Amino acid sequence: MPESQQGLPSGEVSVQTPEGDAGWAECLRDLKRSLEGGSVFVLGNRRRYPVSDPTKSRGDVSREACEEAFEELSRAIDLELLAQAADAQAAKRAPGEQGCGRDHGCVRPSGHDGACVNGQCEELPEASPSSGPPSPERP
């Protein structure tokens, strides 16, 4: 075990998978309430941002609101994975080579120091509790 991980808690946690529609509906309602309360965050490499409730309707745990909450969480995770892939691609480039590494010939402007997740070479926002996930424009 690496020295930096010595003394950290370790072990396994067993969590039973919800059974039936009622069990999954309860999980989605819990997710919706957690998003309302601001207690869901996406963590990445030197990034952290909250996932907020897309409906902005406090207390609304209708099926539609819960599905929107799940989609918002899925989108935030998707964007973080895209950002990590772009970071990994950038790390493979030779020193001084520019561009975001995507196939469409994106060229990184000078002074740009973020991952290009949308081909527009837009810097990802600084990690802070008030910033949301990056929202790339899709063609």
N, C-alpha and C positions, 0 to 999 in steps of 0.2 A: 504494500500500500504506500503511495507517495506520502512524503512527509507532510505536505500541506493538507492531507485528508485524515491524518492521525488524530484521534480524539473526537471526530465528528460522529454523530449518531449513524448507525447502519442497521440494516435488517430488512424485513419484508412486512408489507401490510396487505392483508387479504380483504378485498372489497367485493361483496357479492354483486353480480350484475343484476340490474332491475329485471323483474319478470313481468311480462305482459304490457299492454298499453297503459294501464294505470301506473305501473312503476316508472315507465319512461316519461309519462306526463308529469309525474312528481319531480323527476330530475330536471325536466325543462322548466318547470315553475321555479325550482330552486335556482337554476341558472339565471332566469329572468330577474328574480329578486336580488341575486348577487350583483348583476349588472347595474340594477337600480341603485344599489348601495355603494357602488364604486369599489368593490372588493375583488375585481377580476383584472389581472394585468397580464400582458404578454411580455416575456423577458427574452432578450436576445443578446448578441454580442455587443456589449457596451450600449444597449438600448433597453428602455423600459417605458411602456406606455399603458394607460388604462384602456379597457374595452368598455365603452359606455352603452347604455340602453338606447337602442335605435328608435324606440317608440316614444320616448319621453313622457309616457303615460304611467305615472306611479300607481302601483297597485293593479294594473291591468295584467292579469295572468291568463288571458284568453289563449286559445290554441294558436291563433295568428300571431299574437304578441310573443309567445314563447318560441315559435318557429323563427320569427324575425331575430330574436335574441340569439338563437343558435346560429343563424346565418351570419350575424355580426361577429360572433366569436370565430366561426370558421373563416371568415374573410380576414380577420386580424391575424390568425395563425398562418393563413396562406401568404399574406403580405410579408410576414416575418420570415417565412421559409424562402420566399423569393429574394429578400434582402440578404439572407445568409448565403444563398447560392451565388448572388452577385458578388458578395465579399470574397467567397472562395475563388471565384473566377478571377477577380482582381488580384488575389494573392498569387496566382499562377503566372501573371504577366511579368515580363522582364522589367527591371527597374527603369523608370522613365517612360515606359510604354503607356500610352494613353488610350482611353476608350473604356466603355463599360464591359467589354468582352462579349457583347451580344452580337448576333450575326448581321444585324442591319447596319453596321458601320457607325454606331454612336461614337462621337468624339468628345472626350472629356475636356471641358474648358479649364484653363489654368486656375488654380486656387480651389478646385473642386476636390473635396476630401470625403465624399460619401458614396454609398452604394447606389448605382443607377438601377433602380428597380423597374423603371418604365421606359427606358430608352431616351428619356429627355434630359438625362444627366442632372436630375434634381437631387439636391442633397437631402438625406433623411433628416427629420427634425431631431433636435437634441432630446435626449431622454429626460422627461420630467413628468410629474403626475398630471399636469394640465394638458399635455400634448397628446393627440390621438395618433392612431396608426397612419402611416403615409398612405395617401390615396392616389395611386397611379391612374393616369388617364389611359383608358384602353382604346385602341384604334377600332 
